[in-house]
């Protein structure tokens, strides 16, 4: 395949900094099956640094959900622990 995108465009696409017509051009090139450019983009997603950032983001999201669930559950537990004054 010829007419490869510039390396800086591939880098910008992989790191989320390429937009508009340039992004569409690079994505179209990748969709047409350029193995060399596909490998160049893939290297950004195969590093351990990316894996670590992904794990950290997931941990943060799970902690946030757990906080919300515990916050909402606490009043229910408090009401259940109170003695019933009337029936």
N, C-alpha and C positions, 0 to 999 in steps of 0.2 A: 504494500500500500504506500502511496506517495502523498505529498502534501500533509505531513504530520503537523499538529499544533506545536507552537513554541513550548519549550520546557517550562517557561514561567507561567504559561497559561494552564498547563497540566497541574503544576504546583498550586496555582491559585484555585483551580477547580477542586482539587483534592482537599484543600484546607478551607474551603467555603468562602473564598474571597473573589471568585469570578462570577460575574453576572451578565445578564443581557445576552446580546447577540454572540459575544465571545463564548459564553458558557454553552449556548445552544450549538455552536459550531464544534466545540470539543466533544460534547456529548454525542452529537451525530456521528462524529468520526469514530468514537468508541463503539457506538451501536453497530456501525458497519463492520466491526470485528477486527480492528487493528490490534494485533497481539502485543506489539512493542509498546504502544501507548497504554494499553490495558494493564500491562505489567508495571509501567511507570506509575500509574494511578494506584494500583494494588499495593505497592510498597508502602504507601502512606497508611494503609489499614492493616498491615501485617506486623508492624513494629510492636515491641513489648510496651513501649511508651503509650501507644494508642490503647492497648489492652488494659493497661493500668488506669488510664483516664476513664475508660468505659466502666471498669469495675468500681472506681471511685464515684462516678456519677450514679451508678445503680445503688451503691451503698447509701448514698445521700438520699436518693428517692425513697428507698425502703425505710430509712430512718424517719423521713418526713411523714410517710403513711402511718408508720407505727405510732408516732407522736399524735397524729390526728385521731387515730382509732382509740388510743388510750385516753385522750382528752374527752372524747365523746362517751366513752364507756364509764369513766369515773363517776359522773352524776347518777348513772343507772345503778352502779354498785352501791353508792351512798344511800340512795332511796331504798334499795333492797335490804340494806343493813338496819334501817330505822325500824323501830317497833311500830306496829299498827295500832294507832290510838282509837280508831273507830272501825267498825266493820261494815 
